[in-house]
Amino acid sequence: MNSTVYDAFRCLNLLATGSRPYGIREIGRMLDLDPAKVTRLMQTLLVLEMVQQNAKRKYSLGMGIHRLSASAIHNSAFYTAVLEMLEETGSHSVSIVIGVLSGKEVVYLLHTRGGKSIARAIGNYESFPVRDSVIGIKLLSTMSDEEIIERLGIHDYRLLKKDIDEARHHQVFGKAYGPDDYRLACIIPGMQAAIALSNIQGDRLNIESLRQFLVSAARKISGESFPVVQ
């Protein structure tokens, strides 16, 4: 693995997930990198317009990274399929969420928030602890126990083991997070991502129809066909 490229992406990820500019020494301390190396990385990223520097010599994301993000989304088969699915679905009180794992957290790539506009739904990039997300549990269920323990630690693994085992036995995993918030999640085939529905209220018949919808939505996004199983 090329350590320079790896560390450059780590720096960009720190700037992307932070809510303020960072100085060289602060970046080095947070990422356990030598300040001299951080300086060299920032100088290169500055030339590429991936970062920008303010009057206090602190760094934040530059317009180059935003151009790259816009091009990636515009040319992404994934986002094209997601947008088509949302346009076909229309507005509903139930929220549609797509997320991926990032360490011990789930990062949301899409969150409709119960009828919010598509523009607000795309690119939420919020993160939540994996234990608080059906998406996180469903994605963990595709891993071995050893991989889960390495990622979460033995304590959190034991807390989630029952849910993970349940998720392994069902194409669509369901869990209640409150009297008016039942959630469903399934894997998007061929992707390290899952799609979920939240804020579900209703009887068993309604939930079963939402299971079918979720499987169909995952199939449309992936472009694959797979059977619905219980």
Secondary structure as GFF3:
##gff-version 3
##sequence-region A 1 230
A	DSSP	alpha_helix	3	17	.	.	.	ID=ss1
A	DSSP	alpha_helix	24	31	.	.	.	ID=ss2
A	DSSP	alpha_helix	35	47	.	.	.	ID=ss3
A	DSSP	beta_strand	51	53	.	.	.	ID=ss4
A	DSSP	beta_strand	59	61	.	.	.	ID=ss5
A	DSSP	alpha_helix	63	74	.	.	.	ID=ss6
A	DSSP	alpha_helix	77	89	.	.	.	ID=ss7
A	DSSP	beta_strand	95	102	.	.	.	ID=ss8
A	DSSP	beta_strand	105	111	.	.	.	ID=ss9
A	DSSP	alpha_helix	118	121	.	.	.	ID=ss10
A	DSSP	beta_strand	127	129	.	.	.	ID=ss11
A	DSSP	three_ten_helix	130	132	.	.	.	ID=ss12
A	DSSP	alpha_helix	134	140	.	.	.	ID=ss13
A	DSSP	alpha_helix	145	152	.	.	.	ID=ss14
A	DSSP	alpha_helix	154	168	.	.	.	ID=ss15
A	DSSP	beta_strand	173	176	.	.	.	ID=ss16
A	DSSP	beta_strand	182	187	.	.	.	ID=ss17
A	DSSP	beta_strand	194	200	.	.	.	ID=ss18
A	DSSP	alpha_helix	204	222	.	.	.	ID=ss19
###
